[in-house]
Amino acid sequence: MERHILHLHIPCFQISLERVADPKLRYRPVVVAVPPDGGIISCSLEAKREGIRPGMSIREAKSLCPRVIFIRPDPMKVEKGLERLHLLAQRYTPLWEISKAGHLYLDLTGTHRLWDIRDVGQRLIVEIKEDLGVPCSTGIGANKLVSQIASRIVPPLELLEVRRGEEGHFMAPLDISFIPAIYPKEAHMLKTELGIQRVGLLWGLDFSLLRLLFSLRAPVVYDQSRGIDHSPVYPHHKIPKIEESITFPGDINEDEVLRSYLFVLLERCLDKIQKIGLLPKRGGLWFRYSDYMCVMRAFWPKGRELWPLFRELEGLFKKGHTRKTGVRELGLWLSCTPRPPIKKRIQELWEEKGHLRSWGLSKAINEVRERFGRDAIFYGIALGVKD
């Protein structure tokens, strides 16, 4: 069956989202970084024209472009934007893959009886513009490589289709920097020392020379220069994720008060996890401060019960909350995993290890709350921080 892969490209995803909220950022050089000492995470096209590149220091960026605008990373905004992309992708195919923020592959193989592939690309451009307010471009090809490059070279709000059998002709006039298997330093060497500027010039190199230049990557470079890519679109397996957060009416910076709220958030998350019959696998917390800076910390929980988990979170809390600025929002998330099958004797041994008391107490508290309401009983640490 002939493959039909669509790639959706939104350049500088967070910057595109920020420009929707603040139109003053449009057409100006903008970079995502954490001042004063952080490196450049991503930069707009206008900033790249000034010579700014990801990985560059903030000082270097300012020296190249004094009028550059810095914005802080906002993982929550990016995640919410990606969730909207997930919902749009699911309308057309169950087989889709996020390669990075703002880059989405859709495997539309076998869907030609449902809709025209080009029509899907045009629809996505319109739907994303209406839903998120950001411009995007789409590329269509017989594989991931060709569709991804097509979406990068076409202007925003447009679509480019590379027909089957024309992959080599499409790749030949492109700059060699478009070949993913060729590193930037290697591309510079090819241009300056061998005079190879375009992909098509690689076709004239003997395979033994490719082996000398790229070692084990030579077969990959050979295929990619001809538009050949057999890699599949990996299906997105969404891990169940439980999330709770509290936005304070006034900024808070007292550690004991924040610890109490953190305990309440953990209780809520564990209640939801237990109701769906799963176990916590990975977690994290975030602090959003009054100056809009967001600090995030992640961890792999060792405990499964309330108090062991809270002890782990306390250590994470101390590492994450180091600023003197007031906290505007506190949040906690836990991703989940299915419960493994446990034989009765293993369960008994587990309970004999000292877990029975903690498990029994949690079970008793949950039963009281189910019968008389959540405020009927609560832990002392949460005193004054009830729902």
C-alpha angles and dihedrals in degrees: 000000000000114000122232114192123181121196121199116204127195108174118222093001100198093043090051090052092047091052090057090056094040114030090187088077093063118112091006129109106265129175134184111230143130109245142245101022106005125110127245110275099183137345138202124249090256090055091049089054087059091055098260116143136181112270093034118126121252090243092056091048092052092049091052095043118013091186094057115131119223123209126182124242112268108193093176094056091047092049093050090050091051090051089058090052090050091055092049093049093051090062092068108029140001089218110078136133135203108216093180138330109313095008117103132172120204120192104212095172110145095012096101090105090058099047144340112273094225089049089056090053092050092046092053091052091053096041094050091048090051096041104039100015092230127122118239139176130216134210128197126200146136093268143021096260097054095042092049094051091045091056091050098052098043118087119255117282091023137103131221123193123196108202122224112274093023097083094105094049089048094052099042100078095042125106112262090241087078090070105095093204092059112083119221094250090050091050090052091050092049091051099044102035105028100026092233107149103152132054093236091064089065089067090070094058117100114243090241088058090049088052090051092050101040105019111199092003092064095099090049093049089048092054097041093050087059095045095255118146125155097179113127129229102256112224117244110245104195111214112217107255127192117201134182130175141172126211111203121221088221130026115268128201103162109117095212093053092047090049089054092052090047090055091052091050091050091050091052093048093049091048090056093044093051092049092057092044099243138123130233112258106169134002148175145180135217137203120206109196131207090258088058094250112142122209119192131188128184133197143176106238118226095189127064100194130077103258100040088050092048092053089055091048091052090061090048090048092056092050094046103041104063102126125097093217116109119264115240098180135017122195141177132193134186126190115210141222130195118266112258117235108264124192119229095251092051088051090052092050089049091053092047090058091075099273095107095081095050093044093047093049093051091048092050092049091050091051091051091049093048090053103038105019135268095281093056092089135007141162120269093241089063094052109137092011099083122141 
